[in-house]
């Protein structure tokens, strides 16, 4: 179970495209609202209250328009809400996922994300090619006027190839991979899908599930289970990262990448057996989020601020992607799940079942870090869908490897077929 989140003293979301923001101060922090002053300083925002000074560090090119701070309606007992106007000279650009960074002829090392054991070393590829997107077999009838020529055929890599799926690498097997990886058959039956077996691939060191054996000649390794770096480059990223931080950044980068390159905004997170686990709707990717909690943890990866001495506390605003999500619980929301599974506008993303469970825990933990009024949404028809918050459980996926974030707006549209359910909102760090 996720640990109970410390109470948030300050929450702020800035929308770079809208050039606006929302600042929330807890009642005991704000004190007398008339004495609260918000001003702009060097690359930061200063919030002065009767008892302390809070500072939010901003990325380059983002500043507060002086005199633009004004009160906003607030939920009962939630403290002081303030609206802000921004000047944005340069929007922060999220980094791409590892799938978009692989190059031919460069040498790469693949390692287990859990234990950091080297799995494949000094791998170079003569071809790095994307596979068709997850819905290609559903669209085949629109492409061909004759029977499906690809029926019952698998797209497999040749020697020297690296094929890129939506969430995985497809690599040819060799003696090195056979020596570092363990392969075992696993039953995939569940309550809604036919029984079957897949050959899972596990780390030879910690036995973490890394992917699947597609055939005797190919391996599928999920981007959420392995780390990849160039053989001749070393950085802080080579250190073992906290599992949730790695998963959060990897998922956020991939969602943003797919929204930019394929105009996809609705996703279904599913297991290798095809069971839908979570429905995701990407709302916006331009949020900057900042939190200060009661617990000051001196770690850059935490959501809480840092005590800089005296009454001044500080936190950093970091990029976040905002998503609306719905867990696919058995016997609940089945009509919605069925409708999304049949909709070619919904992009399936396959992950190991254990990782699907981790993603759901991550989203719920991120949701719980939001102010209560921003944690739920009664239906997708709330207008605007600008805060992953109204009544849909919320959360945030951040791009930068720093603090947490939350609140968003839809970047893609269309009528929703999921109205009426209780959705959850989350912000994921990019």
C-alpha positions in Angstrom: 0.0 0.0 0.0 1.1 3.5 -0.7 2.2 5.5 2.3 -0.2 8.2 3.7 0.7 11.5 2.1 1.7 14.4 4.4 -0.7 17.3 4.3 0.0 19.9 1.6 0.7 23.4 2.9 1.1 24.9 -0.6 0.0 23.7 -3.9 0.5 25.5 -7.2 -0.2 24.6 -10.8 0.9 26.9 -13.7 -0.4 26.4 -17.2 2.2 27.6 -19.7 0.0 27.6 -22.8 -2.9 29.4 -21.0 -0.4 31.7 -19.1 -2.3 31.3 -15.9 -2.1 29.5 -12.6 -3.7 28.5 -9.4 -2.1 28.8 -6.0 -3.7 27.2 -2.9 -2.5 27.9 0.6 -3.9 25.9 3.6 -5.9 28.0 6.0 -3.4 27.9 8.9 -0.6 28.8 6.4 -2.4 31.7 4.8 -3.6 33.2 8.1 -5.3 36.5 7.2 -5.8 36.5 3.4 -5.4 40.3 3.4 -1.8 39.9 4.6 -0.8 37.4 1.9 1.5 38.9 -0.8 2.6 37.2 -4.0 5.5 38.7 -5.9 8.1 37.7 -8.5 11.8 37.4 -7.7 14.8 36.1 -9.6 13.5 32.9 -11.3 11.1 32.3 -8.5 7.8 33.2 -6.9 7.7 34.6 -3.4 4.6 34.1 -1.2 4.7 36.1 2.0 2.2 35.2 4.8 1.9 36.7 8.3 4.3 34.0 9.7 6.6 32.9 6.9 7.9 33.3 3.4 7.5 30.5 0.8 9.4 30.4 -2.4 8.6 28.4 -5.6 11.6 28.1 -8.0 10.5 28.6 -11.6 12.0 27.3 -14.9 13.7 29.8 -17.2 11.3 32.0 -19.2 8.4 31.8 -16.8 7.6 34.8 -14.6 4.6 36.3 -12.7 2.8 39.3 -14.2 2.9 41.9 -11.4 -0.4 42.9 -10.0 -2.2 39.9 -11.6 -2.9 37.9 -8.4 -6.6 37.8 -7.5 -8.8 35.7 -5.2 -10.7 32.6 -6.5 -13.6 30.6 -5.1 -12.5 27.8 -2.8 -14.0 24.7 -1.4 -15.1 24.8 2.2 -12.1 24.3 4.6 -9.6 24.2 1.8 -7.9 27.5 2.5 -7.0 30.4 0.2 -7.2 30.1 -3.6 -5.5 32.6 -5.7 -5.4 33.0 -9.5 -2.2 34.1 -11.2 -1.3 35.5 -14.7 2.0 34.6 -16.2 4.5 35.8 -18.8 5.9 32.8 -20.6 8.8 33.6 -22.9 9.9 30.0 -23.4 7.9 26.8 -22.6 9.7 23.9 -21.1 10.3 21.0 -23.5 9.8 17.5 -22.1 12.5 15.0 -22.9 11.6 12.1 -25.2 11.5 8.5 -24.1 14.4 6.1 -24.7 12.6 4.7 -27.7 13.1 8.0 -29.6 16.8 8.2 -28.7 18.3 5.0 -30.0 20.5 5.5 -33.1 22.1 3.1 -35.5 25.8 2.2 -35.0 25.9 3.6 -31.5 26.7 1.1 -28.8 24.2 0.6 -25.9 24.1 -1.3 -22.6 20.8 -2.8 -21.4 20.5 -3.3 -17.6 17.8 -4.5 -15.2 16.1 -1.5 -13.6 15.5 -3.2 -10.3 19.0 -4.6 -9.5 21.1 -2.8 -12.2 22.6 -6.0 -13.4 24.1 -5.7 -17.0 22.0 -7.8 -19.4 23.2 -6.9 -22.9 26.5 -4.9 -23.3 27.9 -2.9 -26.2 25.0 -3.6 -28.5 25.0 -1.7 -31.8 22.2 -1.9 -34.4 22.4 -1.7 -38.1 18.7 -0.8 -38.2 16.4 0.8 -35.6 12.8 0.6 -36.9 9.4 1.4 -35.4 6.8 -1.3 -35.4 3.2 -0.5 -36.6 1.2 1.0 -33.8 -0.9 -1.1 -31.5 -4.1 -0.9 -33.6 -2.6 -1.8 -36.9 -4.3 -5.2 -37.1 -7.7 -3.6 -36.5 -7.2 -1.2 -39.4 -6.0 -3.9 -41.9 -9.4 -4.1 -43.6 -9.0 -0.4 -44.5 -5.7 -0.9 -46.1 -6.3 -4.1 -48.1 -9.0 -5.1 -50.6 -8.1 -8.7 -50.3 -7.7 -11.1 -47.3 -5.3 -10.0 -44.6 -1.8 -10.9 -45.9 -0.3 -10.6 -42.4 -2.7 -13.0 -40.6 -0.9 -15.3 -38.2 2.5 -13.7 -39.0 4.8 -12.1 -36.5 7.1 -9.2 -37.2 10.5 -10.3 -35.9 14.0 -8.6 -35.9 16.8 -9.8 -38.0 20.4 -9.9 -36.8 21.5 -6.4 -36.0 17.9 -5.1 -35.8 16.2 -3.2 -33.0 12.4 -3.0 -33.5 10.5 -0.5 -31.4 7.0 -1.1 -30.1 4.9 1.3 -28.1 6.3 0.1 -24.8 9.1 -2.4 -25.7 12.2 -3.2 -27.6 12.2 -6.3 -29.9 15.7 -7.7 -30.1 17.3 -10.8 -31.7 18.5 -13.4 -29.2 22.1 -14.4 -28.9 24.5 -16.2 -26.5 24.9 -13.2 -24.3 21.2 -12.8 -23.7 20.8 -16.5 -23.1 23.5 -16.2 -20.4 22.1 -13.2 -18.6 18.3 -13.9 -18.8 16.1 -16.6 -17.5 13.0 -17.9 -19.4 10.0 -19.5 -17.9 6.5 -20.4 -19.1 3.6 -18.6 -17.3 -0.1 -19.2 -17.5 -2.1 -16.1 -18.6 -5.7 -17.2 -17.9 -8.0 -14.7 -16.2 -11.7 -14.3 -15.7 -12.3 -12.6 -19.0 -9.7 -14.0 -21.4 -8.9 -17.5 -22.7 -6.2 -19.5 -21.0 -2.8 -19.5 -22.6 0.9 -19.5 -21.9 3.7 -17.0 -22.5 7.4 -17.4 -22.1 8.4 -14.6 -19.7 12.0 -13.3 -19.6 13.5 -12.6 -16.2 16.7 -11.0 -14.9 19.2 -13.6 -14.0 20.2 -11.7 -10.9 17.0 -10.7 -9.2 14.4 -12.6 -11.2 12.4 -9.5 -12.0 10.1 -9.9 -15.1 11.6 -7.9 -17.9 9.6 -9.1 -20.9 8.7 -12.1 -23.1 10.3 -14.5 -25.5 8.4 -14.0 -28.8 10.0 -16.9 -30.5 13.2 -18.9 -30.3 14.9 -16.0 -32.0 13.5 -12.8 -30.5 13.1 -11.1 -27.1 10.7 -8.4 -26.1 12.0 -6.2 -23.3 9.7 -3.5 -21.8 11.0 0.0 -21.4 9.6 0.1 -17.8 11.8 -2.8 -16.8 15.2 -2.1 -18.3 17.5 0.9 -18.4 19.4 1.8 -21.5 22.5 4.0 -21.9 25.2 4.5 -24.4 28.3 2.4 -23.7 30.7 5.3 -23.7 28.5 7.6 -21.6 28.0 7.6 -17.9 25.7 10.0 -15.9 23.7 10.2 -12.7 21.0 8.3 -14.5 23.2 5.2 -14.4 22.6 5.0 -10.7 19.8 2.8 -9.4 16.7 5.0 -9.4 13.7 4.6 -7.1 11.3 2.3 -8.9 8.3 4.7 -8.8 10.4 7.6 -10.0 11.7 5.6 -13.0 8.3 4.3 -13.8 6.7 7.7 -13.5 9.2 9.4 -15.8 9.2 6.6 -18.3 5.4 6.5 -18.6 5.0 10.3 -18.8 7.6 10.6 -21.5 6.0 7.9 -23.6 2.4 9.4 -23.2 3.7 12.8 -24.2 5.6 11.4 -27.2 2.6 9.5 -28.5 0.4 12.6 -28.2 2.9 14.6 -30.2 3.7 12.1 -32.9 0.4 10.3 -33.3 -2.1 12.7 -31.8 -3.2 10.0 -29.4 -4.7 11.1 -26.1 -6.7 8.1 -24.9 -4.9 5.0 -23.8 -5.7 1.6 -22.3 -3.0 0.1 -20.1 -3.2 -3.7 -20.5 -1.5 -6.9 -19.6 0.3 -9.2 -22.1 -2.9 -11.4 -22.1 -4.9 -8.4 -23.4 -6.7 -7.7 -20.2 -7.4 -4.0 -19.8 -6.2 -2.7 -16.5 -6.5 1.1 -16.6 -8.1 3.6 -18.9 -6.1 6.8 -19.3 -7.0 10.1 -20.9 -4.1 12.6 -21.4 -5.5 16.0 -20.6 -2.5 18.3 -20.9 1.2 18.4 -20.9 2.1 22.0 -20.2 1.6 22.1 -16.4 4.2 23.2 -13.9 3.4 21.8 -10.4 4.8 22.7 -7.0 4.1 21.3 -3.5 5.2 22.1 0.0 4.1 19.6 2.6 4.4 19.4 6.4 7.3 17.0 6.1 10.4 18.6 4.7 12.5 15.9 3.1 16.0 16.9 2.1 15.7 15.0 -1.2 15.4 16.5 -4.6 13.0 13.7 -5.7 10.5 14.4 -2.9 7.4 16.5 -3.2 8.1 18.5 -0.1 10.0 21.7 0.1 13.4 22.3 1.7 14.0 24.5 4.7 16.5 27.1 3.8 16.9 28.6 7.2 14.6 30.6 9.4 11.1 30.9 8.1 11.9 30.6 4.4 11.0 27.4 2.7 11.4 26.5 -0.9 10.2 24.0 -3.6 10.6 23.7 -7.3 7.9 23.9 -10.0 8.4 20.9 -12.3 6.8 19.8 -15.6 3.9 17.4 -15.4 1.4 15.6 -17.7 -2.1 15.5 -16.4 -4.2 12.4 -17.0 -7.7 11.3 -16.2 -7.8 7.6 -15.3 -10.3 4.9 -14.5 -9.2 1.5 -12.9 -10.9 -1.4 -14.7 -12.2 -3.2 -11.6 -14.0 -6.5 -12.3 -17.8 -6.2 -12.5 -17.5 -2.4 -12.6 -17.5 0.0 -15.6 -17.7 -3.0 -18.0 -19.7 -1.0 -20.6 -17.0 1.7 -20.6 -14.2 -0.8 -20.9 -15.9 -2.6 -23.7 -16.5 0.6 -25.6 -12.9 1.7 -25.3 -11.6 -1.7 -26.3 -13.6 -1.4 -29.6 -12.6 2.2 -30.3 -9.7 2.6 -32.7 -9.0 6.0 -31.2 -7.9 4.4 -28.0 -4.2 3.4 -28.0 -3.4 0.1 -26.2 -0.1 0.1 -24.1 1.0 -3.3 -23.0 3.0 -3.7 -19.8 3.7 -6.7 -17.5 0.9 -7.4 -15.0 3.0 -6.5 -12.0 3.9 -3.1 -13.7 0.2 -2.4 -14.4 -0.5 -2.8 -10.7 2.5 -0.5 -9.9 1.1 2.1 -12.4 -2.3 2.1 -10.6 -0.6 2.5 -7.2 1.5 5.4 -8.6 -1.6 7.1 -10.0 -3.5 6.8 -6.8 -0.6 8.1 -4.7 -0.3 11.1 -7.1 -4.0 11.7 -6.8 -3.8 11.7 -3.0 -1.2 14.5 -3.1 -3.7 16.9 -4.6 -6.0 19.2 -2.7 -9.4 17.4 -2.1 -11.3 19.6 -4.5 -9.0 18.6 -7.3 -9.1 14.9 -6.8 -12.3 13.7 -8.6 -14.5 14.4 -11.6 -18.0 13.0 -12.0 -17.8 12.7 -15.8 -15.7 13.7 -18.8 -18.3 16.3 -19.7 -17.1 18.8 -17.1 -16.1 21.9 -19.1 -13.3 22.8 -19.2 -11.4 19.6 -18.4 -8.7 21.9 -17.3 -8.0 20.5 -13.9 -7.5 16.9 -13.7 -9.3 17.7 -10.7 -13.0 18.5 -10.5 -14.2 15.1 -9.7 -12.3 12.4 -11.2 -9.4 11.2 -9.0 -6.4 13.2 -10.0 -2.7 12.7 -10.4 0.4 13.9 -12.3 3.2 12.4 -14.2 6.3 14.5 -14.3 8.9 14.8 -17.1 11.8 16.1 -15.1 13.5 14.0 -12.4 12.6 16.3 -9.5 9.5 17.1 -7.5 5.9 16.1 -8.0 3.1 18.0 -9.9 -0.6 18.0 -10.6 -3.5 19.6 -12.5 -4.2 19.7 -16.2 -6.3 20.4 -19.3 -7.2 18.3 -22.3 -4.8 18.5 -25.2 -6.9 16.3 -27.4 -10.6 16.0 -27.7 -13.6 14.3 -29.0 -16.8 13.3 -27.2 -16.2 10.9 -24.4 -17.9 7.6 -24.2 -17.2 7.2 -20.5 -19.5 9.8 -19.0 -21.2 9.1 -15.8 -18.4 7.0 -14.1 -16.3 8.3 -11.3 -13.0 9.0 -12.9 -9.7 9.6 -11.1 -7.4 12.4 -11.9 -3.6 12.3 -11.6 -0.5 14.2 -12.6 2.5 12.3 -13.6 6.0 13.8 -13.5 7.7 14.0 -16.9 
